[in-house]
Amino acid sequence: MHDQIAFLSEWGDNALDFSKKLPGKPFASTHFIVTALIMQQGQLAEVTQILEAVSRRHFNGGAINSEVIGNDHAKRKEILEDLDEAPFKVFAVVVDKRQVIGEGLRYKGSFYKFMHGLADRELFRIYPNLQLVAGQVGDDTFMKGFVSYVSQNHISNLFNEAAFGFVGAKDSLEVQAASFMAGTLAYCYDQNLITDQRGTFVEVLQKKLLSIRFWPEPFGESQVVPQQTGAVYDHTLGELSVKLSNDFLQRKSSNPTPQVIDQVTCLGYLLFHFQHINAARYITSFELMEQIRARRGAAVNLHYFQTKVIAPLRDAGVLIASSSRGYKLPASEQDLYDFVSHSNTIIEPMLSRVKRFRDQVHMATNGKIDVLAADEYRLIRKTLD
């Protein structure tokens, strides 16, 4: 049974010669973007209702079209804020086409095959049981080939119920909204359209974003201006945080274990937020747990989140700072001190309670029982002694 449904759209072209103009277009896109609007099947009616209101308010009841808005960035922001009311999440794959030439993908057919594999891998790694819906398109397009790729590589069985279907784009507000999101991301990343309002767009979208997968994978530090207040951004620390996070994601992204999937979801969101939204902001437990809920289709409790997600990430060597404000990748010495200080508020009272417990039992039994005598408690014993 398909609990979740994704509406797909794309932005960009398959041209890899950026010196030539395309027929009917002033430029060849530097990026190719695939977006998916993902929602629970039971939320589809609510999403449609909100999209109908957006269509009436901003497009006179017509199609939700990014090209119609164009460079009217204030209007685009207003539409994004209205779309924020709809209960869907956004997943995107953003490919820098300028980097694929070195991969031997000099022909549009090879490029689309590359994109089919990339989009398929990212979507089905996250959602193995997902119904996909895309707008009806012509023969020479990404989506037309993608449906064949999915059909060939995902045979329905008891363990994988993936399905794919086409609808007329003019008949699907959800596909139109996916296309609008793709067009908006183009203003954030494509070098022909990129605007100084990109930070504003991504900030409005942040609650909607499950993740954005970039190819090639960015290994650099934060791509947004750090907004540390009263703290100095440490480039070395920022680079280390990103490197250790990417190391974990590369090693674990294909692991099918539910707990590891939740760890990848959480860390991916922390990393994306760090690199593309705000390197200074702490993200609350609730916001991170919501990312996990949206991806797995079921909520997790705080104890599970702390012990099965955050703790194993730290055990694996990922740097995650925490405070009363939430979690983040550290980018300053203050972030480190926040973590140590927050940990101290937990560790010190617990040690004090253990010491009191030990002393009371020791006294009551005239020294016969020392609850910390076992070798497995030697570290606690040494600390208290």
C-alpha angles and dihedrals in degrees: 000000000000108000093173134045129197127201112207135206138159141214129200136033139265096245114128098180103084094183093072130072118233123233107275093000131092094218147008111252117250090209137042116210131194118188132189126196104208125195143150114271089239091058096055095096092051091048091050091050093053093045090052088055091049090050092051095045101044107019104033090249093309133116120313095244127177093198091058090058094044113155095354091113095171090056091046091053090050091052092048090052090052091048088053088075092066117092099237134109128221125229120180141181113208117191124190100218091197088070098050096068088076088057091065093256098132095138127069092233091056091045094054091047088052091050092047091056094044096049092043093050094049097044099043094041088061099034113026091173105047134137110221125204125185135174118268107262142175128266101267099058140101095246095051091058093039094063090055091047092051092046092052096045103038114053110184113247139142091287101039121038098170115155134182132201141169127228131180106270090221089056096050121069088184093059089047090052090049088052090050090053091050090050090049092052088052088063087053100049116010109097093220094056106023112136136192085243091069091101090054093050094049091046091054090047097046096097090050097047118099088177145309116229112208126201120232089034109244110238096174127101127270115325092204127074108266112246098198110158114212091351134095117236108237110210093194092052092045092052091048092051091051094045095050091046093050091047090057094045093050092050098043108029094096095045109116096202108121094226092050091048088054090049091051090048093051096044093044090056093047090050095046091049091048095050102037112021117027126339090196103051123102114220118220124238089243093056092049092045088051089057089054092047092050092050100044097032093234134082125246126208127240095253091055091046093052098042103032102032114025098031095051090047090055091044088055090057100260113145109234119167120201139188137158086288095061136256137323144154107268118251102164141034088254089061089055093049090047089058095046092045092048091048090049091057087059103035100045097053090045092052089048091053092047091050092050091047091049095047094048093050091044092053096043092053094044090246096308095118126050108176090200096051094102116099092238089067096049095113092053090044092050092048094051094042 
